[in-house]
Amino acid sequence: MKLMVVASDSCSSLGDAMRDLYSKSLLKKDFIILDGFVVGNANLREAVFMHKRAVKQDPTCIMTCVYRRPNGFSGIKPRSMDNIRISHLALNSTTLRILKHFRPMNPSKLKLPTILFASNPKIRIWSVEDPHVSICTEKVPMLYSDNFDYGTRDSLIQGVLEQEELLNYSLRVHVTKIGHMLLVSSFRAFEELSKCLAKRWFSPLVPERSLSTRRIRYRYDEMHGNYYDESAKFHSKVLGDENVIDAGSEIDQRCKMKNTVVGKHCVIRGNVTINDSFLMDNVTIGNGCIIDNCFLGSNVKLLPGVHLEPGVVLGPNTKLGPNVKVDRYKRLVCNPPEVVSQDLEPLMCGKDGRAFEVTVDDETEEQTGLRAYGFQDLKWGEHPPVVNSLPILSDSEDSVNVDMENLDLGFSSDEEREKEFETEVMDSLLNAYRDESRLGSVKLELNSSRHAYNVSWENVLRVIIKSLLHVVEKSEGKKNLTGDKLWQSVRKGLNHFQNLISEYVTEIKHQIIVLNLLESLVNEEERFLVLIQLIFYHLNQELEVIDDEVVIKWYNKGGHKTPKFSLIAEKIKKFVEWLEVAEEEEDESDEDEDEDD
């Protein structure tokens, strides 16, 4: 790949950059505009293909705007800044041509001019998350060059839509279905990015490996989702999930921590609880402290008994305690600020503490401007609901009300997303079955798919086991096998992925999920009924991933209680009786050994 860097001191906006590139005649083909603060793993090939097809069908199309569905990220609370990243679109349902483009406001209704419906009888309203990615033709730089008031992409979009008849240009939309993109536009967005990386949603961009040098920076505990440097000291079994712990840090075994980033050489002592927080380097935390959704700068020291409520930000070298509570959204620094509010009450930072509160004037330009988006203040740790509504444009007579609550936004449902996940899992297993060299990486692929589609661990296990029972049949291009041929196919798949099954089925609850899945599978595909005893025996006796007592208890409790359980019970009855006899004989043998002793 040939890379050319073009720099200019005079360019302060996207519009300036486009005009500079146009004057140098550097953009002569389709190109992608990508904000420098976008992080993601979405594949843009489909978007480029759809753009080229749209241009071929309609030569007036000059740009395709790429958006993602506003699903948010599971396990991460929505941020107030999310509303600024939301775009509201009125589209032609057939061509996905943009008719109107808006940023969010408070009202839940939009008034569209009736003239839109004259040439567009079917209009779709979409609320989408805007990562600021666009695929453009060579005509876009020319438009920026001809219109010096175009400084941003939004100004270009509004200008094209307002002068559509004069310019004879149009815009299209593409919504990515797979992968993630995040515009890191604020401190809160940086928080969200850190948590997304820890949850591996941006794979192959993951915390433990550098993409540029391939150097391994952290060890990764797949069971708990923790990343840690080898020199860090902590107890993984009791610590908590989805944490990042850097070099030289020491964490007491009584500490409970979740979704937290710990910097270098931090010391956490005693019974401490930390959730959704960031600790920079050389932070010291004493026994009994509680920290919830806070940011602690370098060299912060909390003496025993300090309680930080959500949204607290502590600057470097701040010291608090002992036994103090800091109210939510306080911002503290170690030295007194230059301007101190006359109405400010003195902060009780503890007898041994040193901290001063920093306040932000409610009438600052930044916050006044943000009120247009429906926010009174932006505070770290504050998570109001994301606004996915549309603004009221005008109150003109030639307009029509569109109620957002009664509109189908056209995005795929959770069920459709799970089907896409099942397809991706099957593709990974098929590739690993056909190419044994990929067996080692198949688990990483499955975990990446799990995070990309936001699927629970239980559903991942169900999909994997179900796919393994079909993978050989699908690989060989055969359908609806029965009897011995089906059994040979099933056994070959289970044996081939034996190690993968053992890594996923590690607890009793996992074993029960597998048994329930087998029952549901028989309910869906009755051809598996004649094999059910063979599958039970193979998992229990050959692969040893299902324990005897689990099979017995599952059978005695009536299984998953589907309509087919009675038929399954009849098929495996003798096998269960055989297991019960073996259990009794083993118990008697143990009793005899105890008596001999």
N, C-alpha and C positions, 0 to 999 in steps of 0.2 A: 504494500500500500504506500502510495506517495503522499506525503504530508507537507503542506505549505502553510506557514504561519504568516499572517499579515497583521502588522501592528500599526497603530496610529494614535498619537497623543491627542489629536483634535476630536476623536470620536467619543462621545459621552452617552450615546444611546444606540438602540438597534437601528433606528432610522439613519443616524450618522454613519454607522458601519455599512449599511446597505448602499447609501449614496457613494461612499468611498469605494466600495467594491465595484459598483456600477461604472464609476468614472475610470477604473482601471481595467474594465472589461474582463473580469475574472470569473463571472458566473454566466456561463453560456448554456448550461443544461439544468435539468432539475436538481434541486439541492434541498437539504434539510436545515431548518432553523431550530437550534437546540439551545435553550438557556443553560448558561454555565453552571447553574446551581441545581440542575436536574440530576437525580440519581435513580437508577432503575435497571431492570433486566427485561423489559418488554422488547419483543422482537418486532422491529419496524418493517420487516420485509413485506408483510401483508399490507401494511399501510401504504408503502411505496407502490405495491402492485395495484391496490385499489385507486390510488391517485392517478397512475398512468392510464388505467382503464377509464376513469372519469374524464380525463383530458381527451382521450380518444373518442369517447362518446359525445362529449360536449367541449369543443375547443375554447369556450369562454371560461372554463374552470382554470384558475390560476393558483389556487392553494387548497390543500387539504389540511384541516386542523385536526390534530390527534388528541383525543381525550381518553380518560379512563372512567370506569363506572365509580360513582361516589360511595363505595361500600365501606370505606375506612379500613382499618386494620384491626382484626380481632385481638382483644387483650390490651388495646391502646385506646384510651379515652379520646373522643373527638376534641380538637382544640378550637378555640375561638377563631384563630387565623384560618381554619379550614374554609370558612365562609368566603374569604377573599380569594381562595383558590377555586371556588365554584363558579362555573359559567352556566347560564341558562340560555337555551337555544330553542328557536322555533324553526322547524325543518319541514321541507317537502318530504312526506313519508316515502315516496317512491324513489326519488333521486338522492335523498339526504343532502339536498342543497340548503345552505343556511339562509333563512329569511330574516331572522332577527337574532341579535346577540346581546345579552345583558349580563351585568354583574349583580349579585344578590342584594336584596333589600328585605325589609320586614314583611310587607304584605304577602298574602297567599294567593293573590289573583293578578292576572295580567290582562290588559286591554289591548287587543291586537286590531289594527286597522282592517276594516272589512275588505279593502282592496287586495289584501293578501290572499283572500279566499277566492277571488275571481279567477286567478290563474293557478291556484294551488288548492283544489277541493279537499285534499287530505293533508292536514298539518299535524305534525308530531311535536310535542313539547318535551324537551330533555333537560334534566339537571345533571351536569357532568363535572368531574374534577379536571381542572386544566393544568397540565404539567408544562405548558408553554412549549410545545413541540409542533412544528408545521413542516409539511412537504410542499415545496414551492416550484413554480416554473420560472424561467428566466425573465418573465414579465414583472415579477414582484420588485426586484431592485429598480426597475424603470419607474414603477409607481412611486416608490420612495423618493426617487430623484426628481420627479415632477411635482411632488407635494411635500414641501419642506416642513409642513405642520405635522407630518406623520413621524412621530418619534418612537412609538411602540407598535407591537403587533396589534393590540386592541384598536389603536387609532387607524391602522390600515383596514382592519375588518369593518369598523364603523363607516369609514370613508367609502369602501367598496359597496357596502349595503345601501348607503344613502344615495350614491350616484350610480346605482346598478344600470339603469337605463342609459345613462350618458356614457359610462365607461364600457358597458357590455362585457363586464367581468362577473364571475360568480365564484363562490366558495363552497367547499364540501366538508363533510365530517367523517372521521373514522374513529370508532371507539374500540380500544384494545380490550380483548377478553381474557388474555393470558398474560401473566407477569404483572409487574408493578412499576410505577413511576412516581417520584415524589419531588416536588419543587421545594428546595430548602430555602425558604424565603424569610425565616425569622428564627429567633432563639427557640421558640416552641417547635418549629419544624425540625430543628436540629435534634431536639429531644425525641421526636417521633422517628427520625432517621436512625438514631442510635438503637432504639428498641426494635425497629424493623430489621436492622442488621443482626441483632442478637437472636431474633426469631428466624433468621435465614431466609427471609422473604425475597432478598435481592441476590440469591445464589445465581452465579458463582462468586459474587461479591460477598464474601463471608469474613467474619472477624479474624479467624485464625490464620488466614493465608493472604499474603500480599500478591495482588494481581500483577504488579510490575516485576518483582524480583522472585516471586514464588516462595519466598521465605515463610516458614511456619512461625507465627508469632505467639500463638496460644495453643494449649491443649484444649480439646473439646470433649465434654462429657455429654454424650448423646442422650443418656437417660434423663438427666436433669436440665439439659440445655445450658450448662455453665461453660464459660471460657476462662482459662486461667493460665498464668505463667508458671513454669515449673518451680520457680523459687517462692511462689506464694504458699502460705500455710493456712489451711482451713479444712473443715470436715464436710465433705461433699454430701454425705448421706443425710445430714441434718440441716445443712445451710439453707437450701431453698432452690428455686428454679430460675433460669434465664438471667444469670448474673455474669458480669465480666470483671475479673480480678487481675490486676496488673502485677508486675514484678515486685517482690520483696514485701508484699502486704501480709499482715497477720490478722486472722479473724478467729475469735473465740468460738469454741464448739457450741456454746449456748446461744450464739447469735442466729437470728432468723432474718433472712434477706431474700428479696424477690425483685426481679426486674431492675437491678441496680448496677451501676458502673462504678468500680473502685479503682482509683489511680495507683501510682507507684508508692510503695513504702507507707501505706496507711496501716494504722493499728486500731483494731476494734476489740474492746475488752468487755467481757461479761454478758449479761442478758440484754442484748440490744436488738431492737426491731427496726428494720429499714426496708421501705417499699418504694419503688418507682423513683429512685433518687440518683444523683450524680455526685460522687466524691472525687475531687481532684487529688493531686499528689500530696503526700505527707499529712493527711488528715488523721487526727486522733479522736476517738470517741470512747467515752467512759461507760461504766456499767449502768444499765437501766435507762439508757437513752431511747427515745422513739423518734424516728425520722420518716416522714411520709410525703413523697413527691416534693423533694427539696433539692436545691443546688448548693453545694458546699465548695468554696474555692480552695486553693492550695493553702496548706499550713493552718487550716481551721482546727480549733481544739474545743471539743465539747466535754465538760466535766460531768461526773455522774449525775443522772436524774434530769437531763435536759430533754424537753419535749418540743419538737418543731412541728407545727401544724402545716398542712399542705400549702405550697406556694412560697415558702420562705427561701430567700436567697441570701447566702452569707458570703461576703467578699473575702479575699485572701487575708490570712493572719487574724481573723476574727476569733474571739474567745468568749465562751458562754458557760455559766454555771457557777456552782452546782445548783441543781434542783430549781430550774426555771422553765417557764413555758413561753414560747414565742408564738403570738397569734399569726394566723394565716396571712400570706401575701406581704409580710414584712421584708424589707430589704436592708441588710445591715452591713456596715463596713467597720474596719478597725480604727480608722481615724475620723474625727468629726468632719462633716461636709462643710464646704465653704459657705453655703446658705442654709440656715436652720430656721424652720418655721416657728413663728412665735407661739402658735397654738399647739405645738408638738409636746405631748406628755413625755416625761423622761422614761426611757426604756429600762426595765429591770433586767439587766444582763447577768445578775448574780454577783456575789461579793468578790469573786475572783475573776470576773469576766471583764472584757473590754469590747464594746460594740456601740455603734451609733447608727440611728435609723436614717435612711435616705428616703425622701419623699419625692413624688413626681406631681407637679402642678397639674390639676385636672384640666386646665385650660391651655395646655401646651398645644402647639400646632399639630403634632403627630396625633394626639388623642382626639382633637377636634375633628380632624379629617376622617378618622376612623368611625366617628359617630354616623357618618353617612352609610356605613355598613351595618349599623344597628348595635354597635358596641359602646359601652360607657367607659370601659377601661380594659386594658390588656395586662393580665397578671400571670406570671409563671405559676403553673399548677391549677389555673382556673379552666374548667372544662364545661362550658354551656353547650346545649344541644347545637348540632350543626344545622344551619339554616339552608334548606333545599327548596326555598320558595322563590316565587317570581315577583319582580317589582311591578307597581302600577305605572304605566308609561304616561298616559294622558287621560283626560276625561272628555275627549271629543265625542261628538255625536256619531261619527262614522267608525265606531269601534265596537268590538264584541268581547264580552267577558269570557275568559277561559278559567275554569275552576281546576286548580292543580289536583285536588283530592279525587276528582273523577277521571283523571287521565291515566292511561297506561303508558308508562315511561319507556316501555319497549326493551328493558334489560332482561337478561336471562335470570331465571329463578335459581334458588338454592339447589333444587332438584337437577336443573340443567347443568349447574356448575359441578355437581357431584358426578354426573355422567361424563363430563369432560375430564374430570379427574380419573375416573375409571378407565377411560380410553388411554390417558397418558400412562397410567400404571401398567396396563396391558402392553403398550408399546415398549416400555422399559424392560419388562419381563421377556417379551419376545426377542428383543435385541440381545439380552443376556443369555437366553436359551440358545440362540443361533450362534452366538460368539462367546465362548466360555471366558475369554480374556476380559469381558465386561462384568463378570460376576462380582468382582471386588468393588466395583463402583455403583452397582445397582442400588444399594441401600442409600447412598448419597443422592441418587436421582429420585428415589421414592420420597426421601425426606424433603427435598427441594420442591417436589410436586405437592406434597402435603401442605407446606407453608404457602406456596403460591396460590392454592385453591382454598386455604383456610379450612382444612378438614380435620376433625377430631382424631385423636389417636385410635379410638375404638373403631371408627369408620375406616381408617387406614388399614387396620388389621383385617377387617371384614373384606375389604376390596382386594387386598393382597391374597388372602387365602382363596377367595372365590376365583380370582384370576389364575392362580396356580393350578386349580382344578381344570381350567380350560386352555391353558397356554399351549400345551403340546398339540391338542386338537386344532387350535387356531393356527399354530405354526405350520402344521402339515396340510392345511387347507381343507380339512374334513369337517363335516357338520353332522350334528345329531347322531353321533356314535352311540351304540348301546352294547350291553352285555360285556363280553370279554374284551372287545376292542376298546370300549370306553374305559374299562378298568386299566388296561395296559397304558392308555394315554394318561390317565389320572396318576397312576403310580410313577410313571416316568417323570412327570412334572414335580411331584412331591419329593422324589429322590434327588432330582437335579438341584432343587432349591432348599435342600434340607438345612443348610447352615443359615439361610435367610429366615426360615421359619423359626429356628431355635433362637435367633436374635430378637425376633418380635414377640414370641410367646415365652415370656419370662416369669409371669405371675399366674396365680390361680384364676384371677378375673380374665386374663387373656385366654386361658384354656376354655373357660365357659363361653367366651365370645366366639371361639372357633366352633364349639359344639352347637351353639345357637345358630351360627351361620350355616352349618351343615343341614340342620333341620329346615331352615328357611330355604335353602337351595333345593331340597327335596320338594318343598311346597311349590317352588317355581318350576322346577324341571323334574318331573316324576321319573325320568330315566335313571336318576341317581339313586332311587330307592333300592334297587336290587344290589347296589354296590355299598350301601351304607355300612354294613357290618365290616366289609373289607377295609373301608376307609378308616373306621374307628380302630380296627385292629392295627392297621399300618401306623397310624399316628401314635397309638399307645405302646405297641410292642416293638415295632421296627424303628421308628424315628424317636420314640420316647419323649415326645413333647406334651403329651396329655397323660396325667397321673391316673392310676387306678381309681383312687378314692373320688376324684373329680367326676369320672365317668359314672360311677355308682351313684353319687349324690345327685348328679344331673338327671339321671334316669329315674331315680326314686321320687324326685320333686316334679316330675312331669315335663321336663325339658323346657322348651321355649313356648309351649302351649299353642302351637299352630295346629291347624286341622289335620296335618299329616303325622303328628307325633305318635298317635296310636299305631300307625303302620310302621313307623320307625322303631317303636318299642317292641313290636312283635319281631322285627328283623334282628334286633340286637339283644333280645332277651337272653338267649343262651350264652352269648359273649359276656353279658353282665353277670349272669349266674356263675360263670367260670371265674370271673374276676373276684366275686364275693367269696367263693371257695378258696381261692388262692390267698385272699386277705386273711381269712380265718386260719388257714394253715400256717401262715406267716406269724400271726399273733400267738398261736399255740406254740410254735417253735421258739418264739422270744420268751414266752413264759417258762418253758422247759429250761432254757439257758439260764434264766434268772434263778430257778430253783437249784440248778447244779452249782451255781456260784455261791 
